[in-house]
Amino acid sequence: MISYVLKRSIVLLCMLASSAWAEVRILTCEPEWRSLAEALGGEQVRAESATTAWQDPHHIEARPSLIAKARRADMVFCTGAELEIGWLPLLLRQSGNRRIQAGQPGYFMAAEQVERIEVPTQLDRSHGDVHASGNPHVHLDPHRLLQIAQAFSARLMQIDPTQAAYYQRLLATFSQRWQAATQVWEQQAAALQHKRAIVHHKNWSYLLDWLGIQVVGDLEPKPGIPPTSAHLARLLRIGRREKPDFILVAAYQDDKGARWLAQKSGVPVLVLPFTVGGSEQASDLFALYAETIELLQQAH
């Protein structure tokens, strides 16, 4: 006859197993979406990112270990708009996981939830790595990010309806905190309006559009093409004429060209984290934004 203690132990083990099984497993393509998934899913999700803040999300290899993670996932949460075009389709195909294929509830693309900027009027590959669906780097506009959060939470409730009330509470808490933080950031960054920047790639477009900072040059002669000596010389002439306030580089990008231009022009280089984990301080989305604003202010 099974003792009372043993019975209690079996029940507890079953409850723990059931709880672990009930977790929604989310594979995100970039660290910002892992941070958002954890904020909106809480204890009911287990999220991991396919990339780190020190990798260019355009150029990732669909490794066997990554395919294995995709095979186990209940959701894939990526940027979309062709940012991961070089590796995500292969990852999904090789995973054999029906739950995360395009058109399924477990397939969630952040950029598809918001209006995008810089949508090309015509496609010409001679213009470089141009995204047909517009600029995909939507996570650095807090207003768009809140829209994405609302859409993701709704999808999470669709996938895991038994925890809908829990997800609704987390979304309400996140939304309230995010809107309050956005007001603070906008007040802090008010003096940055009409400043001028040279950028490395168009991954800053949403951030600068939000803050009212003008782009006067790009270190890439064409999207995805590293800066050449001739192009840097042209930027130096532009810099003398336009007088930019800073040169923006992401933590994962090669800053050699930016440093050369800074040395010749006297314009400071700002290395911004770009995503969660891009610096020691940028531990989540709130900290990412706070540090980005602080670094821009210090340069100002």
Backbone torsions as a table, in degrees:
resi	resn	phi	psi	omega
1	MET	NA	132.3	-176.5
2	ILE	-73.8	127.4	-178.9
3	SER	-67.7	161.8	179.5
4	TYR	-61.8	-42.2	-180.0
5	VAL	-62.4	-43.2	-179.9
6	LEU	-65.1	-40.8	177.9
7	LYS	-60.3	-45.5	179.4
8	ARG	-61.0	-38.6	-179.7
9	SER	-65.3	-41.5	179.6
10	ILE	-64.8	-44.2	178.9
11	VAL	-60.8	-43.0	-179.4
12	LEU	-63.9	-43.8	178.3
13	LEU	-61.6	-40.8	178.9
14	CYS	-64.6	-39.9	179.2
15	MET	-65.5	-41.9	178.8
16	LEU	-64.5	-42.2	179.5
17	ALA	-63.8	-41.9	179.5
18	SER	-63.9	-40.7	-179.9
19	SER	-64.0	-44.3	-179.6
20	ALA	-63.8	-39.1	-178.4
21	TRP	-67.5	-31.3	-174.7
22	ALA	-76.0	-13.3	178.2
23	GLU	-58.8	138.9	174.7
24	VAL	-86.4	117.7	-178.2
25	ARG	-89.3	120.3	-174.4
26	ILE	-120.5	122.6	173.2
27	LEU	-101.1	114.2	177.5
28	THR	-98.2	153.9	179.7
29	CYS	-84.9	-29.2	-177.7
30	GLU	-133.1	156.8	-175.9
31	PRO	-61.9	-31.2	-179.2
32	GLU	-62.9	-34.2	-178.6
33	TRP	-78.4	-29.6	172.9
34	ARG	-62.9	-44.6	179.7
35	SER	-60.8	-42.6	179.8
36	LEU	-68.1	-41.4	179.1
37	ALA	-61.9	-40.0	178.9
38	GLU	-68.4	-37.6	179.1
39	ALA	-66.4	-35.9	-175.0
40	LEU	-95.5	-15.3	-179.7
41	GLY	-106.0	-21.1	177.7
42	GLY	55.1	-136.1	-175.9
43	GLU	-74.9	-8.3	-176.9
44	GLN	-89.8	-3.7	179.8
45	VAL	-124.2	154.5	171.6
46	ARG	-125.4	105.1	-174.2
47	ALA	-110.6	144.6	173.0
48	GLU	-145.3	153.3	-175.2
49	SER	-105.0	140.9	177.5
50	ALA	-74.4	-21.0	-178.3
51	THR	-129.5	167.1	175.3
52	THR	-113.4	172.6	178.9
53	ALA	-68.0	-11.0	-177.1
54	TRP	-102.2	12.7	178.1
55	GLN	-119.5	147.4	174.0
56	ASP	-82.8	114.4	-175.4
57	PRO	-66.2	-11.8	174.7
58	HIS	-68.2	-30.2	-167.5
59	HIS	-127.7	82.8	179.3
60	ILE	-125.6	146.3	178.5
61	GLU	-95.6	134.1	177.6
62	ALA	-77.9	77.5	-176.1
63	ARG	-70.0	157.5	178.1
64	PRO	-56.0	-37.4	179.5
65	SER	-65.1	-34.6	178.6
66	LEU	-72.6	-38.0	177.0
67	ILE	-62.8	-38.5	178.8
68	ALA	-64.3	-39.4	177.6
69	LYS	-65.6	-41.0	178.8
70	ALA	-64.9	-34.0	-179.5
71	ARG	-64.6	-31.4	-177.8
72	ARG	-91.1	-10.8	-170.6
73	ALA	-74.4	146.5	170.9
74	ASP	-91.1	-25.9	179.0
75	MET	-141.4	148.9	166.9
76	VAL	-119.0	128.6	-173.6
77	PHE	-123.5	102.8	-175.1
78	CYS	-127.6	176.2	178.7
79	THR	-75.7	-47.3	-176.4
80	GLY	79.0	-157.8	-176.8
81	ALA	52.5	36.5	174.4
82	GLU	72.8	8.0	178.1
83	LEU	-60.9	-42.1	-176.9
84	GLU	-102.5	23.1	-173.6
85	ILE	-59.0	-27.3	-177.1
86	GLY	-77.7	-11.3	-175.8
87	TRP	-145.0	-26.8	-177.2
88	LEU	-65.5	-44.9	178.8
89	PRO	-57.2	-40.6	177.7
90	LEU	-65.6	-41.7	179.4
91	LEU	-60.4	-45.1	-179.9
92	LEU	-65.1	-42.7	-178.7
93	ARG	-65.1	-44.8	-177.8
94	GLN	-70.8	-24.1	-178.5
95	SER	-68.4	-31.9	-176.5
96	GLY	65.7	19.0	-175.8
97	ASN	-97.5	107.3	-176.9
98	ARG	-64.3	-29.7	-174.3
99	ARG	-62.4	-27.9	-171.7
100	ILE	-110.7	14.1	179.0
101	GLN	-79.3	157.3	179.4
102	ALA	-54.3	134.6	-179.0
103	GLY	94.5	-12.8	178.4
104	GLN	-94.2	156.0	179.6
105	PRO	-57.5	-29.4	-178.4
106	GLY	-79.5	4.6	179.2
107	TYR	-108.6	110.5	-175.2
108	PHE	-130.9	119.5	179.7
109	MET	-112.0	119.9	-174.7
110	ALA	-61.3	-45.8	-174.6
111	ALA	-65.3	-21.2	179.4
112	GLU	-75.1	-10.8	-176.4
113	GLN	-91.4	-6.9	-174.4
114	VAL	-136.4	164.1	174.0
115	GLU	-74.6	135.0	-177.6
116	ARG	-105.8	153.3	177.6
117	ILE	-103.9	168.8	176.1
118	GLU	59.1	39.9	174.5
119	VAL	-77.4	121.8	-175.7
120	PRO	-68.4	142.7	177.7
121	THR	-80.1	-24.5	174.2
122	GLN	-147.4	148.3	-177.8
123	LEU	-99.7	127.4	178.5
124	ASP	-148.6	109.6	-176.2
125	ARG	-64.3	-14.9	175.8
126	SER	-68.8	-13.7	178.0
127	HIS	-86.8	4.8	178.6
128	GLY	98.6	-161.3	-176.0
129	ASP	-79.6	78.1	-176.9
130	VAL	-94.5	133.3	179.3
131	HIS	-88.9	119.7	-176.3
132	ALA	-62.6	-30.4	-176.9
133	SER	-91.1	7.6	-179.2
134	GLY	99.4	176.5	-177.4
135	ASN	-65.0	123.1	-175.6
136	PRO	-86.8	-8.4	-168.9
137	HIS	-83.3	61.9	-168.5
138	VAL	-80.1	-10.4	-169.6
139	HIS	-75.2	-10.5	-179.3
140	LEU	-98.8	22.1	167.5
141	ASP	-118.6	113.8	-174.3
142	PRO	-64.9	-28.0	179.7
143	HIS	-71.9	-41.3	175.2
144	ARG	-67.8	-37.6	-179.1
145	LEU	-62.9	-36.6	177.7
146	LEU	-65.7	-38.5	175.5
147	GLN	-61.5	-41.9	179.2
148	ILE	-64.5	-41.3	178.5
149	ALA	-59.5	-43.6	-179.2
150	GLN	-64.9	-42.0	-180.0
151	ALA	-68.6	-39.5	179.4
152	PHE	-66.1	-41.8	179.5
153	SER	-61.3	-40.7	177.6
154	ALA	-62.2	-40.0	178.6
155	ARG	-67.7	-38.7	178.3
156	LEU	-62.1	-39.2	177.9
157	MET	-67.6	-31.4	177.2
158	GLN	-68.3	-39.7	-178.5
159	ILE	-76.1	-36.5	-176.6
160	ASP	-128.6	69.0	-174.3
161	PRO	-63.6	-23.4	-179.3
162	THR	-65.3	-21.4	-178.8
163	GLN	-109.6	19.6	-174.6
164	ALA	-56.5	-43.2	-178.7
165	ALA	-63.0	-39.7	178.7
166	TYR	-63.2	-45.2	180.0
167	TYR	-66.6	-35.9	178.4
168	GLN	-63.0	-40.0	179.0
169	ARG	-65.6	-42.2	179.8
170	LEU	-65.1	-39.6	178.1
171	LEU	-64.3	-42.6	179.9
172	ALA	-62.1	-42.6	179.0
173	THR	-64.9	-45.9	179.9
174	PHE	-62.7	-45.5	-177.6
175	SER	-60.7	-43.5	-179.3
176	GLN	-63.8	-47.0	179.7
177	ARG	-64.4	-40.8	-175.8
178	TRP	-68.1	-42.7	179.5
179	GLN	-65.5	-39.2	177.7
180	ALA	-65.6	-42.7	179.7
181	ALA	-65.6	-39.0	-180.0
182	THR	-61.1	-41.5	177.2
183	GLN	-60.6	-41.7	178.9
184	VAL	-64.7	-46.2	-179.3
185	TRP	-60.9	-41.6	-178.8
186	GLU	-67.2	-35.5	175.6
187	GLN	-67.0	-43.1	-179.4
188	GLN	-64.8	-34.7	-173.6
189	ALA	-93.8	5.3	-175.8
190	ALA	-56.2	-37.3	-177.7
191	ALA	-71.9	-9.7	-179.3
192	LEU	-83.4	-12.5	-179.0
193	GLN	-59.6	137.4	178.8
194	HIS	74.2	5.3	170.7
195	LYS	-68.9	165.6	-175.9
196	ARG	-123.7	143.2	-176.2
197	ALA	-137.4	146.6	163.2
198	ILE	-101.8	134.0	-174.0
199	VAL	-116.9	161.8	171.1
200	HIS	-111.9	99.3	-176.9
201	HIS	79.4	162.3	-176.3
202	LYS	-89.0	22.6	179.1
203	ASN	-76.2	-3.4	178.0
204	TRP	-99.7	-0.1	-169.4
205	SER	-58.0	-43.8	-178.0
206	TYR	-69.3	-40.1	178.0
207	LEU	-60.8	-48.6	-176.2
208	LEU	-70.8	-34.8	176.0
209	ASP	-63.2	-42.8	178.2
210	TRP	-62.6	-42.6	-174.8
211	LEU	-87.5	-8.1	179.7
212	GLY	76.2	29.8	178.7
213	ILE	-96.6	133.3	-176.1
214	GLN	-91.1	135.9	174.9
215	VAL	-90.7	125.1	179.9
216	VAL	-111.6	-4.9	178.3
217	GLY	-173.7	158.5	-179.5
218	ASP	-129.5	130.0	179.5
219	LEU	-62.2	-25.8	176.5
220	GLU	-86.2	122.6	176.7
221	PRO	-61.4	-32.7	171.0
222	LYS	-141.1	152.7	-178.3
223	PRO	-53.4	125.1	178.7
224	GLY	87.2	-3.3	-179.0
225	ILE	-102.1	124.3	-179.7
226	PRO	-61.9	152.7	-178.5
227	PRO	-66.7	137.3	176.4
228	THR	-99.3	166.5	178.7
229	SER	-60.5	-42.7	-179.7
230	ALA	-63.5	-40.5	-179.4
231	HIS	-67.9	-40.1	178.3
232	LEU	-63.5	-37.1	177.4
233	ALA	-63.7	-39.3	176.8
234	ARG	-64.9	-41.1	178.9
235	LEU	-63.5	-35.2	178.0
236	LEU	-62.6	-40.8	177.6
237	ARG	-67.1	-41.5	177.5
238	ILE	-62.1	-42.5	-179.3
239	GLY	-61.0	-39.8	179.1
240	ARG	-66.0	-30.6	-179.6
241	ARG	-83.9	-44.8	-173.3
242	GLU	-89.7	-18.2	178.5
243	LYS	53.6	64.2	178.2
244	PRO	-65.9	155.7	-179.1
245	ASP	-90.8	-25.1	178.5
246	PHE	-163.1	162.3	174.2
247	ILE	-112.4	122.2	-174.3
248	LEU	-100.2	128.5	178.9
249	VAL	-133.7	138.9	175.3
250	ALA	-79.7	154.2	-177.2
251	ALA	-56.2	-31.7	-176.0
252	TYR	-87.0	-8.0	-173.8
253	GLN	-89.5	151.5	175.9
254	ASP	-71.4	120.9	-175.6
255	ASP	-99.6	14.7	-177.3
256	LYS	-58.6	-49.7	-180.0
257	GLY	-63.1	-39.8	179.6
258	ALA	-63.7	-41.0	-179.6
259	ARG	-66.4	-39.3	177.8
260	TRP	-61.9	-46.2	-178.6
261	LEU	-64.5	-38.9	179.0
262	ALA	-64.4	-41.2	-179.8
263	GLN	-63.6	-38.9	-177.3
264	LYS	-79.2	-30.9	-172.2
265	SER	-104.9	-22.1	-174.9
266	GLY	83.1	2.3	178.3
267	VAL	-81.4	127.9	-175.8
268	PRO	-70.4	146.5	173.6
269	VAL	-92.1	129.8	174.2
270	LEU	-110.9	116.7	174.2
271	VAL	-93.7	109.0	-177.8
272	LEU	-100.0	149.9	-176.2
273	PRO	-64.1	-30.1	179.7
274	PHE	69.8	-43.1	178.8
275	THR	-144.1	173.3	-179.9
276	VAL	-61.0	129.1	-178.2
277	GLY	93.6	-1.8	-179.5
278	GLY	-75.0	-7.9	172.6
279	SER	-153.9	169.5	180.0
280	GLU	-63.1	-33.3	-177.0
281	GLN	-79.6	-30.4	-173.2
282	ALA	-79.5	68.1	-173.0
283	SER	-85.1	-18.7	175.0
284	ASP	-152.0	-175.8	-175.5
285	LEU	-65.2	-38.1	178.9
286	PHE	-63.3	-45.6	-179.5
287	ALA	-68.3	-33.7	177.6
288	LEU	-60.3	-49.5	179.9
289	TYR	-65.6	-44.3	-177.6
290	ALA	-60.8	-43.4	-179.4
291	GLU	-69.9	-38.2	179.2
292	THR	-59.9	-46.6	179.1
293	ILE	-63.4	-41.9	-178.5
294	GLU	-63.0	-44.2	-179.8
295	LEU	-64.6	-40.5	177.9
296	LEU	-65.1	-39.1	178.3
297	GLN	-64.8	-41.5	-178.6
298	GLN	-63.0	-39.0	178.7
299	ALA	-67.3	-35.6	178.4
300	HIS	-65.8	NA	NA
